Amino acid sequence: GFDWQSKAAVVVAMVFFPMLVNTVQGLAATDRMQRDLMATYSASYWQTLFKLRLPAAMPAIFNGLKIATTLALIGAIVAEFFGSPIKGMGFRISTEVGKLGLDMVWAEITVAALAGSAFYGVVAMIERGVTFWHPSQRK
């Protein structure tokens, strides 16, 4: 369809699997000794999840989020390119290409690149605040 729901479905389909893979990989990142220590403390499943596994998974989850933000922007533009009759960056790019308005096409591409960089930067800043303890955040 031409409504926003179809475009949202394309974005969700593009973003779901990178997030899933990174999250599962991050949750599996704890080693056996850490899990055994939590069992020694008689920690419940939920305590182990919130105190050990989720904090250990945060770097991988944020890697997935950084990938997902750029994929979501690309997916939204491509979905508008093929399925939007009246508005959106993808629609504007396709109509301007047809009218040979290449200056507008490059302007739209530049805006998309800047928006993607901004989204990535915001997620990276949040990552630095949340995973300040991780070795990847040390300078």
LINTACOR-V814567 format. One record per backbone hydrogen bond with DSSP energy under -0.5 kcal/mol. CO is the residue of the C=O (numbers start at 1). NH is the residue of the N-H. Records with the same first field share a line. If there is no record, write none. Layout:
CO: NH + NH
This chain:
3: 6 + 7
4: 8
5: 9
6: 10
7: 11
8: 12
9: 13
10: 14
11: 15
12: 16
13: 17
15: 19
16: 20
17: 21
18: 22
19: 23
20: 24
21: 25
22: 26
23: 27
24: 28
26: 29
27: 30
31: 35
32: 36
33: 37
34: 38
35: 39
36: 40
37: 41
38: 43
39: 42
44: 48
45: 49
46: 50
47: 51
48: 52 + 53
49: 54
52: 56
53: 57
54: 58
55: 58
57: 61
58: 62
59: 63
60: 64
61: 65
62: 66
63: 67
64: 68
65: 69
66: 70
67: 71
68: 72
69: 73
70: 74
71: 75
72: 76
73: 77
74: 78
75: 79
76: 80
77: 81
78: 82
79: 83
80: 84
83: 85
88: 92
89: 93
90: 94
91: 95
92: 96
93: 97
94: 98
95: 99
96: 101
97: 100
100: 102
101: 104 + 105
102: 106
103: 107
104: 108
105: 109
106: 110
107: 111
108: 112
109: 113
110: 114
111: 115
112: 116
113: 117
114: 118
115: 119
116: 120
117: 121
118: 122
119: 123
120: 124
121: 125
122: 126
123: 127
124: 128
125: 129
126: 130
127: 131
131: 134
134: 137
135: 138
